Amino acid sequence: MNDGVVRYIFQVKDREVVFDVETEPHDLESSEAFPDWARLEHRQCACCPLSTADCKYCPVATRMHGLLDAFPNDASTERVQVTVEAAARKYSNDCDLQVGINSLMGLMMATSGCPVLKELGAMASFHIPFCSTRETLHRTVGSYLTKQYFVQLEGGEPDWELTHLKELYEVLEGLNQDFSKRIKDSSCGDAVSNAVIMFFATSVVVASSLDQQLQQHQAFLTNRK
């Protein structure tokens, strides 16, 4: 597998579904035609800074379109074998289809070119599938604090208090609610619909209790019981 590409392979019943996802953000403009539910003006997220004059389609919706086409009638609880191949290693998981889609969806959204989600894009280069909420918290905060270190090196004012990260997750909570309405209009199948709910639920949990979760995480990182 080439650097900069993560491959998801789903063994679903009698077929194999493969997604190759580049870890660099996509260009916003595309010559491809997408359904009406993917148009930017269709239930555009309140936090979206994009203009319909410059961007015809929601960048996240264009990435999600392929998922909807791949799993139109599959049950969310159907057991599947998911293999994830990256340049350095390979992961494998026997799980519900919604779990595999949820993991893939996080990578797709972070690299979609969405100007709001681009702040999570740095983690795409270090993608780890099937993360728990605790692991997601560790990776997100760790990545953010590393970024603040470089901000300080360049003479900027670092945000060691995670103020902007907390604000970002509050914005993401609103984005999640708005995008869920868009997805409902897509007539997506059960597996994708439930995967969207799972993905957004993680963001809601982090946004609503980041300080509390960090306190629980503190004992692990400082060797305190």
Secondary structure as UniProt FT lines:
FT   TURN            3..4
FT   STRAND          5..12
FT   TURN            13..14
FT   STRAND          15..22
FT   HELIX           36..38
FT   TURN            40..43
FT   TURN            46..47
FT   TURN            52..54
FT   HELIX           59..70
FT   TURN            76..77
FT   STRAND          79..85
FT   STRAND          90..96
FT   HELIX           97..110
FT   TURN            115..116
FT   HELIX           117..126
FT   TURN            129..130
FT   HELIX           133..153
FT   TURN            154..155
FT   TURN            160..161
FT   HELIX           163..184
FT   TURN            185..187
FT   HELIX           190..208
FT   HELIX           210..221
FT   TURN            222..223
//
